[in-house]
Amino acid sequence: MAHNYVSYEAACQAVHDIGRRIAEGELCVGPLTFVFTGVGGVSRGAQEMFKHLPHEFVSPDKLPEVARNGDPLGAVIFQEVTM
């Protein structure tokens, strides 16, 4: 929860540390798919934190391939034209 961190930088560092552990195989989390709906402030803020995790942004049509390959973290940004 955001209020557990003394600053934005501290929260980013915590997410970055988890991302490092995922990348090094220390934490097994996947495959997971994250979907960001829209391009407003909340979506952009979530994406900003998500960028600290090992991931691959993919288009909606690539989701089945990502799931088959077992990639740890995949993300899609859905905009109005996508939906």
PyMOL Python script that loads the backbone (N, CA, C, O; Angstrom):
from pymol import cmd

cmd.read_pdbstr("""\
ATOM      1  N   MET A   1       0.843  -1.169   0.000  1.00  0.00           N
ATOM      2  CA  MET A   1       0.000   0.000   0.000  1.00  0.00           C
ATOM      3  C   MET A   1       0.889   1.234   0.000  1.00  0.00           C
ATOM      4  O   MET A   1       1.933   1.270   0.652  1.00  0.00           O
ATOM      5  N   ALA A   2       0.463   2.226  -0.732  1.00  0.00           N
ATOM      6  CA  ALA A   2       1.281   3.412  -0.951  1.00  0.00           C
ATOM      7  C   ALA A   2       1.679   4.112   0.349  1.00  0.00           C
ATOM      8  O   ALA A   2       2.791   4.631   0.450  1.00  0.00           O
ATOM      9  N   HIS A   3       0.809   4.134   1.323  1.00  0.00           N
ATOM     10  CA  HIS A   3       1.127   4.855   2.556  1.00  0.00           C
ATOM     11  C   HIS A   3       2.222   4.175   3.388  1.00  0.00           C
ATOM     12  O   HIS A   3       2.665   4.736   4.389  1.00  0.00           O
ATOM     13  N   ASN A   4       2.656   2.994   2.995  1.00  0.00           N
ATOM     14  CA  ASN A   4       3.734   2.303   3.705  1.00  0.00           C
ATOM     15  C   ASN A   4       5.111   2.813   3.321  1.00  0.00           C
ATOM     16  O   ASN A   4       6.104   2.410   3.928  1.00  0.00           O
ATOM     17  N   TYR A   5       5.195   3.679   2.339  1.00  0.00           N
ATOM     18  CA  TYR A   5       6.482   4.174   1.849  1.00  0.00           C
ATOM     19  C   TYR A   5       6.621   5.653   2.176  1.00  0.00           C
ATOM     20  O   TYR A   5       5.653   6.413   2.126  1.00  0.00           O
ATOM     21  N   VAL A   6       7.832   6.040   2.507  1.00  0.00           N
ATOM     22  CA  VAL A   6       8.067   7.431   2.897  1.00  0.00           C
ATOM     23  C   VAL A   6       8.088   8.366   1.702  1.00  0.00           C
ATOM     24  O   VAL A   6       7.934   9.577   1.860  1.00  0.00           O
ATOM     25  N   SER A   7       8.276   7.817   0.501  1.00  0.00           N
ATOM     26  CA  SER A   7       8.322   8.649  -0.687  1.00  0.00           C
ATOM     27  C   SER A   7       7.996   7.822  -1.927  1.00  0.00           C
ATOM     28  O   SER A   7       7.980   6.592  -1.888  1.00  0.00           O
ATOM     29  N   TYR A   8       7.743   8.511  -3.001  1.00  0.00           N
ATOM     30  CA  TYR A   8       7.519   7.859  -4.291  1.00  0.00           C
ATOM     31  C   TYR A   8       8.748   7.053  -4.683  1.00  0.00           C
ATOM     32  O   TYR A   8       8.632   5.936  -5.188  1.00  0.00           O
ATOM     33  N   GLU A   9       9.918   7.620  -4.451  1.00  0.00           N
ATOM     34  CA  GLU A   9      11.163   6.943  -4.797  1.00  0.00           C
ATOM     35  C   GLU A   9      11.316   5.635  -4.020  1.00  0.00           C
ATOM     36  O   GLU A   9      11.782   4.634  -4.565  1.00  0.00           O
ATOM     37  N   ALA A  10      10.923   5.648  -2.746  1.00  0.00           N
ATOM     38  CA  ALA A  10      11.014   4.431  -1.933  1.00  0.00           C
ATOM     39  C   ALA A  10      10.068   3.350  -2.460  1.00  0.00           C
ATOM     40  O   ALA A  10      10.418   2.170  -2.473  1.00  0.00           O
ATOM     41  N   ALA A  11       8.882   3.748  -2.891  1.00  0.00           N
ATOM     42  CA  ALA A  11       7.931   2.789  -3.464  1.00  0.00           C
ATOM     43  C   ALA A  11       8.485   2.219  -4.769  1.00  0.00           C
ATOM     44  O   ALA A  11       8.404   1.014  -5.007  1.00  0.00           O
ATOM     45  N   CYS A  12       9.047   3.084  -5.612  1.00  0.00           N
ATOM     46  CA  CYS A  12       9.646   2.615  -6.870  1.00  0.00           C
ATOM     47  C   CYS A  12      10.780   1.643  -6.604  1.00  0.00           C
ATOM     48  O   CYS A  12      10.914   0.638  -7.301  1.00  0.00           O
ATOM     49  N   GLN A  13      11.593   1.932  -5.607  1.00  0.00           N
ATOM     50  CA  GLN A  13      12.712   1.050  -5.276  1.00  0.00           C
ATOM     51  C   GLN A  13      12.216  -0.308  -4.814  1.00  0.00           C
ATOM     52  O   GLN A  13      12.796  -1.333  -5.170  1.00  0.00           O
ATOM     53  N   ALA A  14      11.151  -0.329  -4.027  1.00  0.00           N
ATOM     54  CA  ALA A  14      10.596  -1.600  -3.554  1.00  0.00           C
ATOM     55  C   ALA A  14      10.095  -2.445  -4.725  1.00  0.00           C
ATOM     56  O   ALA A  14      10.334  -3.651  -4.770  1.00  0.00           O
ATOM     57  N   VAL A  15       9.401  -1.812  -5.670  1.00  0.00           N
ATOM     58  CA  VAL A  15       8.908  -2.544  -6.844  1.00  0.00           C
ATOM     59  C   VAL A  15      10.088  -3.003  -7.699  1.00  0.00           C
ATOM     60  O   VAL A  15      10.086  -4.118  -8.220  1.00  0.00           O
ATOM     61  N   HIS A  16      11.088  -2.147  -7.839  1.00  0.00           N
ATOM     62  CA  HIS A  16      12.290  -2.505  -8.599  1.00  0.00           C
ATOM     63  C   HIS A  16      12.989  -3.723  -7.977  1.00  0.00           C
ATOM     64  O   HIS A  16      13.437  -4.617  -8.694  1.00  0.00           O
ATOM     65  N   ASP A  17      13.078  -3.752  -6.652  1.00  0.00           N
ATOM     66  CA  ASP A  17      13.713  -4.875  -5.959  1.00  0.00           C
ATOM     67  C   ASP A  17      12.953  -6.182  -6.217  1.00  0.00           C
ATOM     68  O   ASP A  17      13.564  -7.230  -6.426  1.00  0.00           O
ATOM     69  N   ILE A  18      11.636  -6.113  -6.202  1.00  0.00           N
ATOM     70  CA  ILE A  18      10.831  -7.302  -6.520  1.00  0.00           C
ATOM     71  C   ILE A  18      11.076  -7.716  -7.967  1.00  0.00           C
ATOM     72  O   ILE A  18      11.198  -8.906  -8.261  1.00  0.00           O
ATOM     73  N   GLY A  19      11.147  -6.745  -8.865  1.00  0.00           N
ATOM     74  CA  GLY A  19      11.422  -7.030 -10.276  1.00  0.00           C
ATOM     75  C   GLY A  19      12.755  -7.735 -10.466  1.00  0.00           C
ATOM     76  O   GLY A  19      12.867  -8.654 -11.278  1.00  0.00           O
ATOM     77  N   ARG A  20      13.759  -7.309  -9.724  1.00  0.00           N
ATOM     78  CA  ARG A  20      15.073  -7.954  -9.804  1.00  0.00           C
ATOM     79  C   ARG A  20      14.981  -9.403  -9.354  1.00  0.00           C
ATOM     80  O   ARG A  20      15.570 -10.293  -9.968  1.00  0.00           O
ATOM     81  N   ARG A  21      14.241  -9.633  -8.281  1.00  0.00           N
ATOM     82  CA  ARG A  21      14.091 -11.005  -7.772  1.00  0.00           C
ATOM     83  C   ARG A  21      13.344 -11.895  -8.773  1.00  0.00           C
ATOM     84  O   ARG A  21      13.652 -13.078  -8.912  1.00  0.00           O
ATOM     85  N   ILE A  22      12.371 -11.318  -9.461  1.00  0.00           N
ATOM     86  CA  ILE A  22      11.649 -12.066 -10.498  1.00  0.00           C
ATOM     87  C   ILE A  22      12.602 -12.395 -11.646  1.00  0.00           C
ATOM     88  O   ILE A  22      12.663 -13.535 -12.105  1.00  0.00           O
ATOM     89  N   ALA A  23      13.343 -11.385 -12.104  1.00  0.00           N
ATOM     90  CA  ALA A  23      14.267 -11.565 -13.232  1.00  0.00           C
ATOM     91  C   ALA A  23      15.342 -12.596 -12.930  1.00  0.00           C
ATOM     92  O   ALA A  23      15.762 -13.332 -13.823  1.00  0.00           O
ATOM     93  N   GLU A  24      15.789 -12.658 -11.695  1.00  0.00           N
ATOM     94  CA  GLU A  24      16.836 -13.609 -11.307  1.00  0.00           C
ATOM     95  C   GLU A  24      16.288 -14.993 -10.992  1.00  0.00           C
ATOM     96  O   GLU A  24      17.051 -15.901 -10.659  1.00  0.00           O
ATOM     97  N   GLY A  25      14.972 -15.165 -11.094  1.00  0.00           N
ATOM     98  CA  GLY A  25      14.371 -16.465 -10.834  1.00  0.00           C
ATOM     99  C   GLY A  25      14.162 -16.773  -9.369  1.00  0.00           C
ATOM    100  O   GLY A  25      13.793 -17.891  -9.009  1.00  0.00           O
ATOM    101  N   GLU A  26      14.395 -15.798  -8.532  1.00  0.00           N
ATOM    102  CA  GLU A  26      14.233 -15.983  -7.088  1.00  0.00           C
ATOM    103  C   GLU A  26      12.751 -16.060  -6.695  1.00  0.00           C
ATOM    104  O   GLU A  26      12.389 -16.740  -5.734  1.00  0.00           O
ATOM    105  N   LEU A  27      11.915 -15.364  -7.439  1.00  0.00           N
ATOM    106  CA  LEU A  27      10.464 -15.398  -7.231  1.00  0.00           C
ATOM    107  C   LEU A  27       9.812 -15.922  -8.497  1.00  0.00           C
ATOM    108  O   LEU A  27      10.082 -15.416  -9.586  1.00  0.00           O
ATOM    109  N   CYS A  28       8.980 -16.901  -8.374  1.00  0.00           N
ATOM    110  CA  CYS A  28       8.254 -17.451  -9.517  1.00  0.00           C
ATOM    111  C   CYS A  28       6.847 -16.865  -9.499  1.00  0.00           C
ATOM    112  O   CYS A  28       6.075 -17.128  -8.577  1.00  0.00           O
ATOM    113  N   VAL A  29       6.515 -16.076 -10.508  1.00  0.00           N
ATOM    114  CA  VAL A  29       5.218 -15.389 -10.495  1.00  0.00           C
ATOM    115  C   VAL A  29       4.377 -15.618 -11.741  1.00  0.00           C
ATOM    116  O   VAL A  29       3.218 -15.205 -11.772  1.00  0.00           O
ATOM    117  N   GLY A  30       4.908 -16.250 -12.751  1.00  0.00           N
ATOM    118  CA  GLY A  30       4.191 -16.198 -14.010  1.00  0.00           C
ATOM    119  C   GLY A  30       3.784 -17.537 -14.542  1.00  0.00           C
ATOM    120  O   GLY A  30       4.025 -18.576 -13.929  1.00  0.00           O
ATOM    121  N   PRO A  31       3.174 -17.496 -15.677  1.00  0.00           N
ATOM    122  CA  PRO A  31       2.941 -16.269 -16.449  1.00  0.00           C
ATOM    123  C   PRO A  31       1.742 -15.476 -15.922  1.00  0.00           C
ATOM    124  O   PRO A  31       0.743 -16.044 -15.481  1.00  0.00           O
ATOM    125  N   LEU A  32       1.866 -14.186 -15.979  1.00  0.00           N
ATOM    126  CA  LEU A  32       0.800 -13.261 -15.605  1.00  0.00           C
ATOM    127  C   LEU A  32       0.612 -12.254 -16.732  1.00  0.00           C
ATOM    128  O   LEU A  32       1.569 -11.873 -17.406  1.00  0.00           O
ATOM    129  N   THR A  33      -0.605 -11.836 -16.923  1.00  0.00           N
ATOM    130  CA  THR A  33      -0.894 -10.798 -17.910  1.00  0.00           C
ATOM    131  C   THR A  33      -1.553  -9.633 -17.192  1.00  0.00           C
ATOM    132  O   THR A  33      -2.512  -9.819 -16.444  1.00  0.00           O
ATOM    133  N   PHE A  34      -1.047  -8.456 -17.415  1.00  0.00           N
ATOM    134  CA  PHE A  34      -1.609  -7.243 -16.860  1.00  0.00           C
ATOM    135  C   PHE A  34      -2.230  -6.456 -18.001  1.00  0.00           C
ATOM    136  O   PHE A  34      -1.624  -6.312 -19.063  1.00  0.00           O
ATOM    137  N   VAL A  35      -3.419  -5.956 -17.791  1.00  0.00           N
ATOM    138  CA  VAL A  35      -4.100  -5.182 -18.818  1.00  0.00           C
ATOM    139  C   VAL A  35      -4.358  -3.794 -18.263  1.00  0.00           C
ATOM    140  O   VAL A  35      -4.990  -3.642 -17.218  1.00  0.00           O
ATOM    141  N   PHE A  36      -3.874  -2.794 -18.958  1.00  0.00           N
ATOM    142  CA  PHE A  36      -4.092  -1.402 -18.581  1.00  0.00           C
ATOM    143  C   PHE A  36      -5.163  -0.850 -19.508  1.00  0.00           C
ATOM    144  O   PHE A  36      -4.982  -0.806 -20.725  1.00  0.00           O
ATOM    145  N   THR A  37      -6.271  -0.432 -18.928  1.00  0.00           N
ATOM    146  CA  THR A  37      -7.358   0.087 -19.747  1.00  0.00           C
ATOM    147  C   THR A  37      -7.297   1.607 -19.753  1.00  0.00           C
ATOM    148  O   THR A  37      -7.322   2.257 -18.708  1.00  0.00           O
ATOM    149  N   GLY A  38      -7.218   2.142 -20.941  1.00  0.00           N
ATOM    150  CA  GLY A  38      -7.206   3.587 -21.075  1.00  0.00           C
ATOM    151  C   GLY A  38      -5.821   4.185 -21.006  1.00  0.00           C
ATOM    152  O   GLY A  38      -4.826   3.488 -20.810  1.00  0.00           O
ATOM    153  N   VAL A  39      -5.783   5.482 -21.172  1.00  0.00           N
ATOM    154  CA  VAL A  39      -4.514   6.202 -21.182  1.00  0.00           C
ATOM    155  C   VAL A  39      -4.553   7.400 -20.234  1.00  0.00           C
ATOM    156  O   VAL A  39      -3.770   8.340 -20.376  1.00  0.00           O
ATOM    157  N   GLY A  40      -5.473   7.357 -19.264  1.00  0.00           N
ATOM    158  CA  GLY A  40      -5.590   8.447 -18.299  1.00  0.00           C
ATOM    159  C   GLY A  40      -4.528   8.386 -17.222  1.00  0.00           C
ATOM    160  O   GLY A  40      -3.602   7.577 -17.283  1.00  0.00           O
ATOM    161  N   GLY A  41      -4.674   9.244 -16.244  1.00  0.00           N
ATOM    162  CA  GLY A  41      -3.689   9.365 -15.183  1.00  0.00           C
ATOM    163  C   GLY A  41      -3.489   8.105 -14.361  1.00  0.00           C
ATOM    164  O   GLY A  41      -2.354   7.759 -14.031  1.00  0.00           O
ATOM    165  N   VAL A  42      -4.570   7.415 -14.024  1.00  0.00           N
ATOM    166  CA  VAL A  42      -4.446   6.198 -13.217  1.00  0.00           C
ATOM    167  C   VAL A  42      -3.707   5.123 -14.007  1.00  0.00           C
ATOM    168  O   VAL A  42      -2.811   4.464 -13.480  1.00  0.00           O
ATOM    169  N   SER A  43      -4.084   4.949 -15.272  1.00  0.00           N
ATOM    170  CA  SER A  43      -3.412   3.955 -16.111  1.00  0.00           C
ATOM    171  C   SER A  43      -1.939   4.300 -16.280  1.00  0.00           C
ATOM    172  O   SER A  43      -1.080   3.423 -16.184  1.00  0.00           O
ATOM    173  N   ARG A  44      -1.648   5.556 -16.527  1.00  0.00           N
ATOM    174  CA  ARG A  44      -0.238   5.962 -16.703  1.00  0.00           C
ATOM    175  C   ARG A  44       0.552   5.745 -15.417  1.00  0.00           C
ATOM    176  O   ARG A  44       1.707   5.323 -15.470  1.00  0.00           O
ATOM    177  N   GLY A  45      -0.054   6.027 -14.262  1.00  0.00           N
ATOM    178  CA  GLY A  45       0.636   5.813 -12.994  1.00  0.00           C
ATOM    179  C   GLY A  45       0.924   4.342 -12.742  1.00  0.00           C
ATOM    180  O   GLY A  45       2.008   3.980 -12.284  1.00  0.00           O
ATOM    181  N   ALA A  46      -0.054   3.499 -13.045  1.00  0.00           N
ATOM    182  CA  ALA A  46       0.147   2.054 -12.881  1.00  0.00           C
ATOM    183  C   ALA A  46       1.235   1.556 -13.819  1.00  0.00           C
ATOM    184  O   ALA A  46       2.061   0.728 -13.434  1.00  0.00           O
ATOM    185  N   GLN A  47       1.238   2.059 -15.048  1.00  0.00           N
ATOM    186  CA  GLN A  47       2.263   1.653 -16.010  1.00  0.00           C
ATOM    187  C   GLN A  47       3.646   2.109 -15.570  1.00  0.00           C
ATOM    188  O   GLN A  47       4.635   1.405 -15.780  1.00  0.00           O
ATOM    189  N   GLU A  48       3.713   3.273 -14.966  1.00  0.00           N
ATOM    190  CA  GLU A  48       5.000   3.788 -14.481  1.00  0.00           C
ATOM    191  C   GLU A  48       5.597   2.841 -13.442  1.00  0.00           C
ATOM    192  O   GLU A  48       6.795   2.561 -13.482  1.00  0.00           O
ATOM    193  N   MET A  49       4.783   2.349 -12.519  1.00  0.00           N
ATOM    194  CA  MET A  49       5.279   1.406 -11.524  1.00  0.00           C
ATOM    195  C   MET A  49       5.579   0.054 -12.172  1.00  0.00           C
ATOM    196  O   MET A  49       6.565  -0.597 -11.824  1.00  0.00           O
ATOM    197  N   PHE A  50       4.739  -0.365 -13.104  1.00  0.00           N
ATOM    198  CA  PHE A  50       4.914  -1.651 -13.770  1.00  0.00           C
ATOM    199  C   PHE A  50       6.233  -1.712 -14.525  1.00  0.00           C
ATOM    200  O   PHE A  50       6.813  -2.788 -14.672  1.00  0.00           O
ATOM    201  N   LYS A  51       6.710  -0.578 -15.002  1.00  0.00           N
ATOM    202  CA  LYS A  51       7.967  -0.546 -15.759  1.00  0.00           C
ATOM    203  C   LYS A  51       9.165  -0.980 -14.915  1.00  0.00           C
ATOM    204  O   LYS A  51      10.233  -1.263 -15.458  1.00  0.00           O
ATOM    205  N   HIS A  52       8.997  -1.033 -13.600  1.00  0.00           N
ATOM    206  CA  HIS A  52      10.081  -1.485 -12.728  1.00  0.00           C
ATOM    207  C   HIS A  52      10.152  -3.012 -12.644  1.00  0.00           C
ATOM    208  O   HIS A  52      11.053  -3.558 -12.008  1.00  0.00           O
ATOM    209  N   LEU A  53       9.208  -3.698 -13.280  1.00  0.00           N
ATOM    210  CA  LEU A  53       9.180  -5.158 -13.286  1.00  0.00           C
ATOM    211  C   LEU A  53       9.655  -5.673 -14.639  1.00  0.00           C
ATOM    212  O   LEU A  53       9.495  -4.986 -15.647  1.00  0.00           O
ATOM    213  N   PRO A  54      10.234  -6.869 -14.679  1.00  0.00           N
ATOM    214  CA  PRO A  54      10.612  -7.437 -15.975  1.00  0.00           C
ATOM    215  C   PRO A  54       9.322  -7.767 -16.733  1.00  0.00           C
ATOM    216  O   PRO A  54       8.465  -8.488 -16.221  1.00  0.00           O
ATOM    217  N   HIS A  55       9.189  -7.245 -17.933  1.00  0.00           N
ATOM    218  CA  HIS A  55       7.932  -7.406 -18.657  1.00  0.00           C
ATOM    219  C   HIS A  55       8.140  -7.222 -20.151  1.00  0.00           C
ATOM    220  O   HIS A  55       9.227  -6.889 -20.623  1.00  0.00           O
ATOM    221  N   GLU A  56       7.076  -7.448 -20.858  1.00  0.00           N
ATOM    222  CA  GLU A  56       7.039  -7.190 -22.295  1.00  0.00           C
ATOM    223  C   GLU A  56       5.664  -6.619 -22.609  1.00  0.00           C
ATOM    224  O   GLU A  56       4.646  -7.239 -22.302  1.00  0.00           O
ATOM    225  N   PHE A  57       5.630  -5.422 -23.227  1.00  0.00           N
ATOM    226  CA  PHE A  57       4.361  -4.877 -23.690  1.00  0.00           C
ATOM    227  C   PHE A  57       4.035  -5.539 -25.013  1.00  0.00           C
ATOM    228  O   PHE A  57       4.881  -5.609 -25.905  1.00  0.00           O
ATOM    229  N   VAL A  58       2.820  -6.021 -25.142  1.00  0.00           N
ATOM    230  CA  VAL A  58       2.400  -6.706 -26.359  1.00  0.00           C
ATOM    231  C   VAL A  58       1.058  -6.149 -26.825  1.00  0.00           C
ATOM    232  O   VAL A  58       0.311  -5.556 -26.047  1.00  0.00           O
ATOM    233  N   SER A  59       0.773  -6.349 -28.098  1.00  0.00           N
ATOM    234  CA  SER A  59      -0.523  -5.958 -28.627  1.00  0.00           C
ATOM    235  C   SER A  59      -1.539  -7.037 -28.256  1.00  0.00           C
ATOM    236  O   SER A  59      -1.161  -8.184 -28.017  1.00  0.00           O
ATOM    237  N   PRO A  60      -2.819  -6.683 -28.206  1.00  0.00           N
ATOM    238  CA  PRO A  60      -3.843  -7.660 -27.804  1.00  0.00           C
ATOM    239  C   PRO A  60      -3.806  -8.948 -28.628  1.00  0.00           C
ATOM    240  O   PRO A  60      -4.060 -10.026 -28.091  1.00  0.00           O
ATOM    241  N   ASP A  61      -3.497  -8.854 -29.912  1.00  0.00           N
ATOM    242  CA  ASP A  61      -3.480 -10.055 -30.749  1.00  0.00           C
ATOM    243  C   ASP A  61      -2.323 -10.992 -30.417  1.00  0.00           C
ATOM    244  O   ASP A  61      -2.337 -12.147 -30.843  1.00  0.00           O
ATOM    245  N   LYS A  62      -1.330 -10.531 -29.674  1.00  0.00           N
ATOM    246  CA  LYS A  62      -0.182 -11.364 -29.288  1.00  0.00           C
ATOM    247  C   LYS A  62      -0.377 -12.065 -27.942  1.00  0.00           C
ATOM    248  O   LYS A  62       0.466 -12.873 -27.550  1.00  0.00           O
ATOM    249  N   LEU A  63      -1.462 -11.778 -27.231  1.00  0.00           N
ATOM    250  CA  LEU A  63      -1.671 -12.380 -25.915  1.00  0.00           C
ATOM    251  C   LEU A  63      -1.660 -13.909 -25.939  1.00  0.00           C
ATOM    252  O   LEU A  63      -1.020 -14.516 -25.080  1.00  0.00           O
ATOM    253  N   PRO A  64      -2.345 -14.559 -26.891  1.00  0.00           N
ATOM    254  CA  PRO A  64      -2.297 -16.026 -26.886  1.00  0.00           C
ATOM    255  C   PRO A  64      -0.875 -16.574 -27.013  1.00  0.00           C
ATOM    256  O   PRO A  64      -0.535 -17.568 -26.371  1.00  0.00           O
ATOM    257  N   GLU A  65      -0.051 -15.935 -27.834  1.00  0.00           N
ATOM    258  CA  GLU A  65       1.335 -16.375 -28.012  1.00  0.00           C
ATOM    259  C   GLU A  65       2.131 -16.202 -26.721  1.00  0.00           C
ATOM    260  O   GLU A  65       2.900 -17.084 -26.341  1.00  0.00           O
ATOM    261  N   VAL A  66       1.950 -15.079 -26.057  1.00  0.00           N
ATOM    262  CA  VAL A  66       2.644 -14.827 -24.793  1.00  0.00           C
ATOM    263  C   VAL A  66       2.245 -15.880 -23.763  1.00  0.00           C
ATOM    264  O   VAL A  66       3.096 -16.392 -23.035  1.00  0.00           O
ATOM    265  N   ALA A  67       0.957 -16.203 -23.700  1.00  0.00           N
ATOM    266  CA  ALA A  67       0.480 -17.205 -22.746  1.00  0.00           C
ATOM    267  C   ALA A  67       1.049 -18.586 -23.059  1.00  0.00           C
ATOM    268  O   ALA A  67       1.424 -19.324 -22.148  1.00  0.00           O
ATOM    269  N   ARG A  68       1.113 -18.935 -24.339  1.00  0.00           N
ATOM    270  CA  ARG A  68       1.657 -20.245 -24.726  1.00  0.00           C
ATOM    271  C   ARG A  68       3.129 -20.365 -24.379  1.00  0.00           C
ATOM    272  O   ARG A  68       3.584 -21.426 -23.953  1.00  0.00           O
ATOM    273  N   ASN A  69       3.879 -19.280 -24.559  1.00  0.00           N
ATOM    274  CA  ASN A  69       5.321 -19.304 -24.313  1.00  0.00           C
ATOM    275  C   ASN A  69       5.659 -19.278 -22.829  1.00  0.00           C
ATOM    276  O   ASN A  69       6.796 -19.560 -22.450  1.00  0.00           O
ATOM    277  N   GLY A  70       4.694 -18.947 -21.993  1.00  0.00           N
ATOM    278  CA  GLY A  70       4.947 -18.906 -20.559  1.00  0.00           C
ATOM    279  C   GLY A  70       5.815 -17.741 -20.136  1.00  0.00           C
ATOM    280  O   GLY A  70       6.492 -17.811 -19.110  1.00  0.00           O
ATOM    281  N   ASP A  71       5.805 -16.655 -20.926  1.00  0.00           N
ATOM    282  CA  ASP A  71       6.566 -15.477 -20.540  1.00  0.00           C
ATOM    283  C   ASP A  71       6.082 -15.002 -19.172  1.00  0.00           C
ATOM    284  O   ASP A  71       4.877 -14.977 -18.922  1.00  0.00           O
ATOM    285  N   PRO A  72       6.999 -14.626 -18.287  1.00  0.00           N
ATOM    286  CA  PRO A  72       6.608 -14.321 -16.910  1.00  0.00           C
ATOM    287  C   PRO A  72       5.579 -13.202 -16.782  1.00  0.00           C
ATOM    288  O   PRO A  72       4.553 -13.385 -16.127  1.00  0.00           O
ATOM    289  N   LEU A  73       5.833 -12.060 -17.388  1.00  0.00           N
ATOM    290  CA  LEU A  73       4.922 -10.932 -17.246  1.00  0.00           C
ATOM    291  C   LEU A  73       4.662 -10.309 -18.607  1.00  0.00           C
ATOM    292  O   LEU A  73       5.593  -9.897 -19.299  1.00  0.00           O
ATOM    293  N   GLY A  74       3.418 -10.246 -18.980  1.00  0.00           N
ATOM    294  CA  GLY A  74       3.032  -9.579 -20.214  1.00  0.00           C
ATOM    295  C   GLY A  74       2.075  -8.461 -19.882  1.00  0.00           C
ATOM    296  O   GLY A  74       1.337  -8.551 -18.901  1.00  0.00           O
ATOM    297  N   ALA A  75       2.069  -7.422 -20.668  1.00  0.00           N
ATOM    298  CA  ALA A  75       1.181  -6.296 -20.422  1.00  0.00           C
ATOM    299  C   ALA A  75       0.590  -5.813 -21.733  1.00  0.00           C
ATOM    300  O   ALA A  75       1.248  -5.818 -22.774  1.00  0.00           O
ATOM    301  N   VAL A  76      -0.643  -5.401 -21.661  1.00  0.00           N
ATOM    302  CA  VAL A  76      -1.347  -4.853 -22.812  1.00  0.00           C
ATOM    303  C   VAL A  76      -1.972  -3.540 -22.387  1.00  0.00           C
ATOM    304  O   VAL A  76      -2.495  -3.424 -21.279  1.00  0.00           O
ATOM    305  N   ILE A  77      -1.918  -2.558 -23.260  1.00  0.00           N
ATOM    306  CA  ILE A  77      -2.612  -1.300 -23.020  1.00  0.00           C
ATOM    307  C   ILE A  77      -3.797  -1.255 -23.967  1.00  0.00           C
ATOM    308  O   ILE A  77      -3.629  -1.198 -25.185  1.00  0.00           O
ATOM    309  N   PHE A  78      -5.000  -1.281 -23.399  1.00  0.00           N
ATOM    310  CA  PHE A  78      -6.205  -1.172 -24.213  1.00  0.00           C
ATOM    311  C   PHE A  78      -6.645   0.279 -24.243  1.00  0.00           C
ATOM    312  O   PHE A  78      -6.808   0.912 -23.200  1.00  0.00           O
ATOM    313  N   GLN A  79      -6.832   0.793 -25.435  1.00  0.00           N
ATOM    314  CA  GLN A  79      -7.365   2.133 -25.612  1.00  0.00           C
ATOM    315  C   GLN A  79      -8.746   1.996 -26.220  1.00  0.00           C
ATOM    316  O   GLN A  79      -9.150   0.894 -26.592  1.00  0.00           O
ATOM    317  N   GLU A  80      -9.466   3.079 -26.326  1.00  0.00           N
ATOM    318  CA  GLU A  80     -10.827   3.024 -26.851  1.00  0.00           C
ATOM    319  C   GLU A  80     -10.885   2.356 -28.222  1.00  0.00           C
ATOM    320  O   GLU A  80     -11.822   1.609 -28.501  1.00  0.00           O
ATOM    321  N   VAL A  81      -9.901   2.614 -29.079  1.00  0.00           N
ATOM    322  CA  VAL A  81      -9.924   2.015 -30.405  1.00  0.00           C
ATOM    323  C   VAL A  81      -9.676   0.509 -30.339  1.00  0.00           C
ATOM    324  O   VAL A  81     -10.074  -0.223 -31.245  1.00  0.00           O
ATOM    325  N   THR A  82      -9.018   0.038 -29.269  1.00  0.00           N
ATOM    326  CA  THR A  82      -8.751  -1.392 -29.114  1.00  0.00           C
ATOM    327  C   THR A  82     -10.002  -2.115 -28.632  1.00  0.00           C
ATOM    328  O   THR A  82     -10.284  -3.237 -29.053  1.00  0.00           O
ATOM    329  N   MET A  83     -10.748  -1.463 -27.746  1.00  0.00           N
ATOM    330  CA  MET A  83     -11.905  -2.111 -27.130  1.00  0.00           C
ATOM    331  C   MET A  83     -13.014  -2.138 -28.088  1.00  0.00           C
ATOM    332  O   MET A  83     -14.091  -2.643 -27.771  1.00  0.00           O
TER     333      MET A  83
END
""", "prot")
cmd.dss("prot")
cmd.show_as("cartoon", "prot")
cmd.util.cbc("prot")
cmd.orient("prot")
